[in-house]
Structure formats: structure tokens, C-alpha cells
């Protein structure tokens, strides 16, 4: 979703000037403004529970959203900089966490090993307090960049799950306990992990999930039974 969003939101620069050097300068400024507009306004409004970070092909940081900076603070709070490449943007308030740099390095190395494939790499980070992040990195083509860029998406699974579970609870009249079970399930926890988290029997979790699937008219899936 993020890949197509950035590609589609790339704004063409159709302002033509007589002086080539002036045109180049204005194009560079327009390009910078376009990325600022996309990252700081559009992505933040459309994806309130997701953060986005953009690197060039060499691993140098180009842009990051405010939400991504907040997530990086949680992922790598108080650690020394271990950024992938050189961080040269003064407004970045955090260092890039090791989980993200590792994914970017693997993606960069994959170009030589799998030149004919378009890869996406992902990981899940678990933080104290029940916070869970989903990390995804992929190549993306931007009109104003000479080479492909690496787009990192950080999703706050906890907030996304809570938001959906709250909406489903209202829509399908879920009980308070069913809402708690559904929230943890949407975060990717197995039935057994939900059982451990809420300190209830595994069979009780199965019973709640069966009721939730029935109320929400969702076909029961077996991937999280244990």
C-alpha cells in the first residue's frame, strides 16, 4: 500500500524556465518540497498509525515522518547512532534502530543475490508494555530520484488492533472480554499467547474467538489455534 501511495503521489514539475541553471535549481527545490509534502502531510494524515522512512540506494537517509521518529525513539531509545549510512538530516530527532538498519542492509545485499526479483523484507519488534511494531522495507521508484530508494514502513500493530477492535466491538456488540481477546488476536498473538496474556484458559480463548467469528461473520481460520 505504501509503495503505490508514494509512487502515485509523486508530483510532476512542469514549471519551465529559460535559464537551464535556474530551472535545475527550481526543480531541486520543487523536488524537496514534494517529498516534504508527501512525508509530513499526506502520509501522516492517511496513515496515522504508520511511520515511513526513505533511504537512497546507498543507505543515506532522505526523509522520515514525525510518526517514524517517534517509533524509532521507542525502538532505540538512548542508544548510540548505528544508522545505515550517514544521517545528514538535522531535523531527525532519533537514531535509526538496529532492526531497521539490518533490514535495509539485507535488502541492499539481495540486489546482487536476486537481481531478477523484487523483494520485501519484514520483521516484528516487541517492546515492553505490550507495544508491537511491524517493520517492512522495499524498493521504490521515485520520479525525482536518479536511483531506486528504500522505503521503510513501521506499523504500530497495537494501535491498529485497538482501533479496529473498538470499532468491531461497537459494530458487532462484542463483550468487554471478547474485545480484549480480539485486540490481542489482531496484534498477531496465537490463542495460547492470548491465554497467557489475559491469564485465562486456552479453551476459554477458543470459545471467545468462536463467538467473535460468529458475530463478525468471519470464517474461522486455524492458523492461531495453538
C-alpha positions as a Markdown table, in Angstrom:
| # | Residue | x | y | z |
|---|---|---|---|---|
| 1 | Unk | 0.0 | 0.0 | 0.0 |
| 2 | Unk | 2.7 | 2.4 | 0.9 |
| 3 | Unk | 4.6 | 1.7 | -2.3 |
| 4 | Unk | 1.8 | 2.6 | -4.6 |
| 5 | Unk | 0.9 | 5.6 | -2.4 |
| 6 | Unk | 4.3 | 7.2 | -2.8 |
| 7 | Unk | 4.5 | 6.4 | -6.5 |
| 8 | Unk | 1.1 | 7.8 | -7.2 |
| 9 | Unk | 1.7 | 11.0 | -5.1 |
| 10 | Unk | 4.8 | 12.0 | -6.9 |
| 11 | Unk | 4.1 | 15.5 | -8.2 |
| 12 | Unk | 5.3 | 16.4 | -11.7 |
| 13 | Unk | 7.3 | 19.6 | -12.0 |
| 14 | Unk | 6.1 | 21.3 | -15.1 |
| 15 | Unk | 7.5 | 24.8 | -14.5 |
| 16 | Unk | 9.8 | 25.6 | -17.4 |
| 17 | Unk | 12.4 | 28.4 | -17.2 |
| 18 | Unk | 14.6 | 29.9 | -19.9 |
| 19 | Unk | 17.8 | 29.6 | -17.8 |
| 20 | Unk | 18.9 | 26.0 | -17.5 |
| 21 | Unk | 20.7 | 26.6 | -14.3 |
| 22 | Unk | 17.7 | 28.3 | -12.8 |
| 23 | Unk | 15.5 | 25.5 | -14.0 |
| 24 | Unk | 17.7 | 23.0 | -12.3 |
| 25 | Unk | 17.7 | 24.9 | -9.1 |
| 26 | Unk | 14.0 | 25.3 | -9.0 |
| 27 | Unk | 13.5 | 21.7 | -9.9 |
| 28 | Unk | 15.7 | 20.6 | -7.0 |
| 29 | Unk | 13.7 | 22.9 | -4.6 |
| 30 | Unk | 10.4 | 21.6 | -6.0 |
| 31 | Unk | 11.6 | 18.0 | -5.6 |
| 32 | Unk | 12.5 | 18.7 | -2.0 |
| 33 | Unk | 9.2 | 20.4 | -1.4 |
| 34 | Unk | 7.3 | 17.5 | -2.9 |
| 35 | Unk | 8.9 | 14.9 | -0.6 |
| 36 | Unk | 8.3 | 17.2 | 2.4 |
| 37 | Unk | 4.6 | 17.5 | 1.4 |
| 38 | Unk | 4.2 | 13.7 | 0.9 |
| 39 | Unk | 6.0 | 12.7 | 4.1 |
| 40 | Unk | 5.0 | 15.3 | 6.5 |
| 41 | Unk | 1.4 | 16.0 | 5.5 |
| 42 | Unk | -0.2 | 13.3 | 3.2 |
| 43 | Unk | 1.3 | 10.2 | 4.7 |
| 44 | Unk | 0.7 | 11.4 | 8.3 |
| 45 | Unk | -2.9 | 12.1 | 7.6 |
| 46 | Unk | -3.7 | 9.0 | 5.6 |
| 47 | Unk | -1.8 | 6.5 | 7.9 |
| 48 | Unk | -2.0 | 7.8 | 11.5 |
| 49 | Unk | -0.6 | 4.5 | 12.9 |
| 50 | Unk | 2.3 | 4.1 | 10.4 |
| 51 | Unk | 5.7 | 5.8 | 10.2 |
| 52 | Unk | 7.7 | 6.0 | 6.9 |
| 53 | Unk | 11.4 | 6.4 | 6.4 |
| 54 | Unk | 13.1 | 6.9 | 3.0 |
| 55 | Unk | 16.7 | 6.0 | 2.2 |
| 56 | Unk | 18.6 | 6.3 | -1.1 |
| 57 | Unk | 20.2 | 3.2 | -2.7 |
| 58 | Unk | 23.4 | 3.9 | -0.7 |
| 59 | Unk | 21.6 | 3.9 | 2.6 |
| 60 | Unk | 21.6 | 7.7 | 3.2 |
| 61 | Unk | 18.5 | 9.0 | 5.0 |
| 62 | Unk | 16.3 | 11.2 | 2.8 |
| 63 | Unk | 13.1 | 11.6 | 4.7 |
| 64 | Unk | 11.3 | 10.3 | 7.8 |
| 65 | Unk | 7.8 | 11.2 | 9.1 |
| 66 | Unk | 7.3 | 12.5 | 12.6 |
| 67 | Unk | 5.5 | 9.3 | 13.5 |
| 68 | Unk | 8.5 | 7.3 | 12.3 |
| 69 | Unk | 10.8 | 9.4 | 14.5 |
| 70 | Unk | 8.5 | 8.6 | 17.5 |
| 71 | Unk | 8.6 | 4.9 | 16.7 |
| 72 | Unk | 12.4 | 5.0 | 16.4 |
| 73 | Unk | 12.6 | 6.6 | 19.8 |
| 74 | Unk | 10.7 | 3.7 | 21.3 |
| 75 | Unk | 12.7 | 1.1 | 19.3 |
| 76 | Unk | 16.1 | 2.5 | 20.1 |
| 77 | Unk | 15.8 | 4.9 | 23.0 |
| 78 | Unk | 19.1 | 6.4 | 24.3 |
| 79 | Unk | 21.3 | 4.2 | 22.1 |
| 80 | Unk | 24.3 | 5.4 | 20.1 |
| 81 | Unk | 23.8 | 6.0 | 16.4 |
| 82 | Unk | 24.0 | 2.8 | 14.4 |
| 83 | Unk | 22.4 | 4.3 | 11.3 |
| 84 | Unk | 22.6 | 2.6 | 7.9 |
| 85 | Unk | 24.9 | 5.1 | 6.0 |
| 86 | Unk | 25.1 | 8.7 | 7.1 |
| 87 | Unk | 22.3 | 10.6 | 8.7 |
| 88 | Unk | 22.5 | 14.1 | 7.3 |
| 89 | Unk | 19.1 | 15.5 | 8.1 |
| 90 | Unk | 19.2 | 17.9 | 11.0 |
| 91 | Unk | 15.5 | 17.5 | 11.9 |
| 92 | Unk | 15.7 | 13.8 | 12.7 |
| 93 | Unk | 15.4 | 13.6 | 16.5 |
| 94 | Unk | 16.3 | 9.9 | 16.8 |
| 95 | Unk | 18.8 | 7.4 | 15.6 |
| 96 | Unk | 17.8 | 4.6 | 13.3 |
| 97 | Unk | 17.3 | 1.3 | 15.3 |
| 98 | Unk | 19.3 | -1.8 | 14.6 |
| 99 | Unk | 16.2 | -3.7 | 13.4 |
| 100 | Unk | 15.7 | -1.2 | 10.6 |
| 101 | Unk | 19.4 | -0.9 | 9.6 |
| 102 | Unk | 19.6 | -4.7 | 9.4 |
| 103 | Unk | 16.6 | -5.0 | 7.1 |
| 104 | Unk | 18.0 | -2.3 | 4.9 |
| 105 | Unk | 21.3 | -4.0 | 4.7 |
| 106 | Unk | 19.8 | -7.3 | 3.8 |
| 107 | Unk | 17.6 | -5.7 | 1.1 |
| 108 | Unk | 20.6 | -3.9 | -0.4 |
| 109 | Unk | 22.6 | -7.1 | -0.5 |
| 110 | Unk | 19.7 | -9.0 | -2.0 |
| 111 | Unk | 20.1 | -7.0 | -5.2 |
| 112 | Unk | 23.3 | -8.9 | -6.1 |
| 113 | Unk | 21.9 | -12.3 | -5.0 |
| 114 | Unk | 18.5 | -12.0 | -6.5 |
| 115 | Unk | 18.7 | -9.4 | -9.3 |
| 116 | Unk | 15.5 | -10.7 | -11.1 |
| 117 | Unk | 13.3 | -10.5 | -8.0 |
| 118 | Unk | 11.5 | -7.6 | -6.3 |
| 119 | Unk | 11.8 | -8.4 | -2.6 |
| 120 | Unk | 10.2 | -7.1 | 0.5 |
| 121 | Unk | 11.7 | -7.9 | 3.9 |
| 122 | Unk | 9.9 | -7.7 | 7.2 |
| 123 | Unk | 10.3 | -8.2 | 10.9 |
| 124 | Unk | 8.3 | -7.8 | 14.1 |
| 125 | Unk | 9.5 | -5.9 | 17.2 |
| 126 | Unk | 8.1 | -6.5 | 20.6 |
| 127 | Unk | 8.6 | -3.7 | 23.2 |
| 128 | Unk | 7.8 | -3.6 | 26.9 |
| 129 | Unk | 4.2 | -2.5 | 27.7 |
| 130 | Unk | 2.7 | -4.7 | 25.0 |
| 131 | Unk | 3.8 | -2.5 | 22.1 |
| 132 | Unk | 4.3 | -4.4 | 18.9 |
| 133 | Unk | 5.7 | -3.0 | 15.7 |
| 134 | Unk | 5.7 | -4.5 | 12.2 |
| 135 | Unk | 8.7 | -3.4 | 10.1 |
| 136 | Unk | 8.7 | -3.6 | 6.3 |
| 137 | Unk | 11.4 | -2.5 | 3.8 |
| 138 | Unk | 11.1 | -2.5 | 0.0 |
| 139 | Unk | 12.5 | -0.8 | -3.1 |
| 140 | Unk | 10.5 | 2.1 | -4.6 |
| 141 | Unk | 10.9 | 4.2 | -7.7 |
| 142 | Unk | 10.5 | 8.0 | -7.3 |
| 143 | Unk | 10.3 | 10.3 | -10.3 |
| 144 | Unk | 12.8 | 12.8 | -8.9 |
| 145 | Unk | 15.4 | 10.4 | -7.6 |
| 146 | Unk | 18.1 | 9.0 | -10.0 |
| 147 | Unk | 18.1 | 5.5 | -8.5 |
| 148 | Unk | 15.7 | 3.3 | -6.5 |
| 149 | Unk | 15.1 | 4.2 | -2.9 |
| 150 | Unk | 14.4 | 2.0 | 0.1 |
| 151 | Unk | 11.1 | 2.7 | 1.8 |
| 152 | Unk | 10.7 | 1.5 | 5.4 |
| 153 | Unk | 7.2 | 1.2 | 6.9 |
| 154 | Unk | 6.7 | 0.9 | 10.6 |
| 155 | Unk | 3.2 | -0.1 | 11.7 |
| 156 | Unk | 2.1 | 0.2 | 15.3 |
| 157 | Unk | 0.2 | -3.1 | 15.5 |
| 158 | Unk | -1.0 | -2.3 | 19.0 |
| 159 | Unk | -2.8 | 0.9 | 18.0 |
| 160 | Unk | -4.1 | -0.6 | 14.7 |
| 161 | Unk | -5.5 | -3.6 | 16.6 |
| 162 | Unk | -7.1 | -1.4 | 19.3 |
| 163 | Unk | -8.7 | 0.9 | 16.8 |
| 164 | Unk | -10.2 | -2.0 | 14.8 |
| 165 | Unk | -11.3 | -4.0 | 17.9 |
| 166 | Unk | -13.0 | -0.9 | 19.3 |
| 167 | Unk | -14.9 | -0.4 | 16.0 |
| 168 | Unk | -15.8 | -4.1 | 15.8 |
| 169 | Unk | -17.0 | -4.1 | 19.4 |
| 170 | Unk | -19.4 | -1.3 | 18.7 |
| 171 | Unk | -20.5 | -2.6 | 15.3 |
| 172 | Unk | -20.9 | -6.3 | 16.3 |
| 173 | Unk | -21.8 | -5.8 | 20.0 |
| 174 | Unk | -18.8 | -7.6 | 21.4 |
| 175 | Unk | -18.5 | -8.1 | 25.2 |
| 176 | Unk | -15.6 | -6.4 | 27.1 |
| 177 | Unk | -13.7 | -9.7 | 27.3 |
| 178 | Unk | -14.3 | -10.5 | 23.7 |
| 179 | Unk | -12.9 | -7.1 | 22.8 |
| 180 | Unk | -9.8 | -7.8 | 24.8 |
| 181 | Unk | -9.3 | -11.2 | 23.2 |
| 182 | Unk | -10.0 | -9.8 | 19.7 |
| 183 | Unk | -7.5 | -6.9 | 20.2 |
| 184 | Unk | -4.7 | -9.3 | 21.1 |
| 185 | Unk | -5.6 | -11.6 | 18.2 |
| 186 | Unk | -5.4 | -8.7 | 15.8 |
| 187 | Unk | -1.9 | -8.0 | 17.0 |
| 188 | Unk | -0.8 | -11.4 | 15.8 |
| 189 | Unk | -0.9 | -13.3 | 19.0 |
| 190 | Unk | -1.8 | -17.0 | 18.9 |
| 191 | Unk | -4.6 | -18.4 | 21.0 |
| 192 | Unk | -2.1 | -19.7 | 23.6 |
| 193 | Unk | -0.4 | -16.3 | 23.7 |
| 194 | Unk | -3.7 | -14.6 | 24.3 |
| 195 | Unk | -4.4 | -17.1 | 27.0 |
| 196 | Unk | -1.1 | -16.3 | 28.7 |
| 197 | Unk | -1.6 | -12.6 | 28.3 |
| 198 | Unk | -5.1 | -12.5 | 29.8 |
| 199 | Unk | -4.4 | -15.3 | 32.3 |
| 200 | Unk | -7.4 | -17.3 | 31.1 |
| 201 | Unk | -7.8 | -20.9 | 30.0 |
| 202 | Unk | -7.0 | -21.8 | 26.4 |
| 203 | Unk | -10.4 | -23.3 | 25.9 |
| 204 | Unk | -11.9 | -20.0 | 27.1 |
| 205 | Unk | -10.0 | -18.1 | 24.4 |
| 206 | Unk | -11.2 | -20.6 | 21.8 |
| 207 | Unk | -14.8 | -20.1 | 23.0 |
| 208 | Unk | -14.5 | -16.3 | 22.8 |
| 209 | Unk | -12.9 | -16.5 | 19.4 |
| 210 | Unk | -15.7 | -18.7 | 18.1 |
| 211 | Unk | -18.3 | -16.2 | 19.3 |
| 212 | Unk | -16.3 | -13.3 | 17.8 |
| 213 | Unk | -16.1 | -15.1 | 14.4 |
| 214 | Unk | -19.8 | -15.8 | 14.6 |
| 215 | Unk | -20.8 | -12.2 | 15.5 |
| 216 | Unk | -18.4 | -10.7 | 12.9 |
| 217 | Unk | -19.5 | -13.2 | 10.3 |
| 218 | Unk | -15.8 | -14.2 | 9.7 |
| 219 | Unk | -14.8 | -17.6 | 8.5 |
| 220 | Unk | -12.8 | -19.4 | 11.3 |
| 221 | Unk | -9.1 | -19.8 | 10.5 |
| 222 | Unk | -6.9 | -22.4 | 12.2 |
| 223 | Unk | -3.5 | -20.6 | 11.9 |
| 224 | Unk | -3.7 | -19.3 | 15.5 |
| 225 | Unk | -5.4 | -22.2 | 17.3 |
| 226 | Unk | -2.3 | -23.0 | 19.4 |
